[in-house]
Amino acid sequence: MPEKGFLAWLENNQFAQRHPELWKYVKFFLVGAVTSLPDWGSYMISLYALRALGVDRIGAALGFMERIVEPAEGFSLATVIYAYMISTTIGYACAFILNRKVSFYADSNVALSTFLYILMVIFTIFVNSLVMGPFISGMIGRVGMPVALSESISKVLVMSIPGIWTYPLSRFVIHRKKKEIPTDEQ
């Protein structure tokens, strides 16, 4: 009896059968879109919650960067950076679980995959939080649109760019399937 349900359809449609590698990328993209929701939502909540908690005063050490990158109106650079770190961590944690189970059906060592994924996420958070996030946020903030809209647009841009390195690493290094050893049965 054939399996029923959405996940069974995902794997048994004609496109998936004819183009398995492209289909993995499509699933990776869909997982990214789904996990962008908790990423973006936690960013917006963190942004306003951290400002309400007074993180602006904690981030005095980042003052040198505020001369280079102007954060969005009403937010200190520390608030923006901490909000990016929190939301990116939440988004990538969700993505790890879904990509492992849905996109790649990985069965390699979970501890090794987790370790490699954490290294990739640390790199991505560093690039997002300290390079792309404040720069894009500052550039869009100068356009003069409302803060919530400019921060939403900058977050979507910053979430999209890491796909350049996250798909190849996830597909070929982190979420691998064990190689099947051929048997000599005749």
C-alpha positions as CSV (number, residue, x, y, z in Angstrom):
1,M,0.0,0.0,0.0
2,P,1.5,3.4,-1.0
3,E,2.2,5.9,1.7
4,K,-0.2,8.8,1.9
5,G,0.2,12.3,3.1
6,F,2.2,15.4,2.3
7,L,5.6,14.1,3.1
8,A,5.0,11.0,0.9
9,W,3.9,13.3,-1.9
10,L,7.0,15.4,-1.5
11,E,9.2,12.4,-2.3
12,N,7.0,10.6,-4.8
13,N,6.1,13.3,-7.3
14,Q,7.5,13.2,-10.8
15,F,9.7,16.2,-10.5
16,A,11.4,14.7,-7.4
17,Q,11.9,11.5,-9.3
18,R,13.5,13.1,-12.4
19,H,15.6,15.8,-10.6
20,P,16.6,14.5,-7.2
21,E,19.4,17.0,-6.6
22,L,17.3,20.0,-7.7
23,W,14.5,18.7,-5.5
24,K,16.8,18.7,-2.5
25,Y,17.6,22.3,-3.2
26,V,13.9,23.1,-3.5
27,K,13.2,21.4,-0.1
28,F,16.2,23.2,1.4
29,F,14.7,26.5,0.1
30,L,11.2,25.7,1.5
31,V,12.7,24.8,4.9
32,G,14.5,28.1,4.8
33,A,11.3,29.9,4.1
34,V,9.5,28.1,6.9
35,T,12.3,28.7,9.4
36,S,12.5,32.3,8.4
37,L,9.2,32.9,10.2
38,P,10.6,32.1,13.7
39,D,13.8,33.9,12.7
40,W,12.1,37.1,11.6
41,G,9.5,37.0,14.4
42,S,12.1,36.5,17.1
43,Y,14.2,39.3,15.6
44,M,11.3,41.8,15.8
45,I,10.4,40.8,19.3
46,S,14.0,40.8,20.5
47,L,14.6,44.2,18.9
48,Y,11.9,45.9,20.9
49,A,12.4,43.8,24.0
50,L,16.1,44.5,24.2
51,R,15.5,48.2,23.8
52,A,12.9,48.1,26.6
53,L,15.4,46.2,28.8
54,G,18.0,48.9,28.3
55,V,20.6,46.9,26.3
56,D,21.6,50.3,24.8
57,R,23.6,51.0,27.9
58,I,25.4,47.6,27.8
59,G,26.6,48.1,24.3
60,A,28.9,51.0,24.9
61,A,31.9,48.9,23.8
62,L,30.4,48.9,20.3
63,G,30.5,52.7,20.1
64,F,33.4,52.6,17.6
65,M,31.2,50.8,15.1
66,E,28.4,53.4,15.4
67,R,30.7,55.9,13.8
68,I,31.0,53.5,10.8
69,V,27.4,52.1,10.6
70,E,24.4,54.1,11.7
71,P,21.8,51.8,13.3
72,A,18.1,52.3,12.6
73,E,16.4,55.3,14.2
74,G,15.6,54.6,17.9
75,F,17.9,51.6,18.3
76,S,21.4,51.3,19.4
77,L,23.9,49.2,17.4
78,A,24.1,46.8,20.4
79,T,20.4,46.3,20.4
80,V,20.4,45.5,16.6
81,I,23.4,43.1,17.0
82,Y,22.0,41.2,19.9
83,A,18.6,40.9,18.2
84,Y,20.3,39.5,15.1
85,M,22.3,37.0,17.2
86,I,19.2,35.8,19.0
87,S,17.0,35.5,16.0
88,T,19.7,33.9,13.8
89,T,20.4,31.3,16.4
90,I,16.7,30.4,16.7
91,G,16.2,30.2,12.9
92,Y,19.3,28.0,12.3
93,A,18.3,25.6,15.2
94,C,14.9,25.1,13.5
95,A,16.6,24.8,10.1
96,F,19.0,22.1,11.3
97,I,16.3,19.8,12.5
98,L,14.1,20.2,9.5
99,N,16.9,20.0,6.9
100,R,18.2,16.9,8.6
101,K,14.8,15.1,8.6
102,V,13.0,16.6,5.5
103,S,15.5,17.9,3.0
104,F,18.4,15.5,3.1
105,Y,17.3,12.5,5.2
106,A,20.7,12.5,6.8
107,D,21.7,9.4,8.7
108,S,25.3,10.3,9.4
109,N,26.7,10.8,12.9
110,V,24.4,13.2,14.7
111,A,27.1,14.5,17.0
112,L,29.5,15.2,14.1
113,S,26.7,16.8,12.0
114,T,25.7,19.0,15.0
115,F,29.4,20.1,15.6
116,L,29.9,21.0,11.9
117,Y,26.6,22.8,11.8
118,I,27.5,24.8,14.9
119,L,30.7,25.9,13.3
120,M,28.8,27.0,10.2
121,V,26.2,28.8,12.3
122,I,28.9,30.6,14.3
123,F,30.5,31.8,11.1
124,T,27.1,32.8,9.7
125,I,26.0,34.6,12.9
126,F,29.4,36.5,12.9
127,V,28.9,37.6,9.3
128,N,25.2,38.4,9.8
129,S,25.5,40.2,13.2
130,L,28.7,42.1,12.8
131,V,29.0,42.7,9.1
132,M,25.8,42.4,7.0
133,G,23.1,43.1,9.7
134,P,24.3,46.5,10.9
135,F,25.5,47.6,7.4
136,I,22.2,46.7,5.6
137,S,20.1,47.9,8.5
138,G,22.0,51.3,8.5
139,M,21.8,51.7,4.8
140,I,18.0,51.0,4.6
141,G,17.4,53.1,7.8
142,R,18.8,56.1,6.0
143,V,16.1,55.9,3.3
144,G,13.6,57.4,5.7
145,M,10.9,54.7,5.9
146,P,9.4,53.6,9.2
147,V,11.7,51.7,11.5
148,A,9.6,48.5,11.7
149,L,9.5,48.4,7.9
150,S,13.2,49.2,7.3
151,E,14.2,46.6,9.9
152,S,11.9,44.0,8.4
153,I,13.4,44.5,4.9
154,S,17.0,44.5,6.2
155,K,16.3,41.2,8.1
156,V,14.9,39.5,5.0
157,L,18.0,40.5,3.0
158,V,20.3,39.4,5.7
159,M,18.5,36.0,6.0
160,S,18.8,35.4,2.3
161,I,22.4,36.1,1.6
162,P,23.9,33.2,3.7
163,G,22.3,30.7,1.3
164,I,25.4,31.1,-0.8
165,W,27.4,29.0,1.6
166,T,24.8,27.2,3.7
167,Y,23.3,25.0,1.0
168,P,26.6,23.5,-0.2
169,L,27.9,23.0,3.3
170,S,24.6,21.5,4.5
171,R,24.2,19.2,1.5
172,F,27.7,17.9,1.0
173,V,29.4,18.3,4.4
174,I,26.9,18.4,7.3
175,H,23.8,16.4,6.4
176,R,25.2,13.3,4.7
177,K,23.8,9.9,4.1
178,K,25.9,6.9,5.0
179,K,27.4,5.3,1.9
180,E,25.9,2.0,1.2
181,I,28.5,-0.8,1.0
182,P,27.8,-3.1,-1.8
183,T,27.6,-6.7,-0.9
184,D,29.0,-9.6,-3.0
185,E,25.8,-11.7,-2.8
186,Q,25.1,-13.6,-6.0
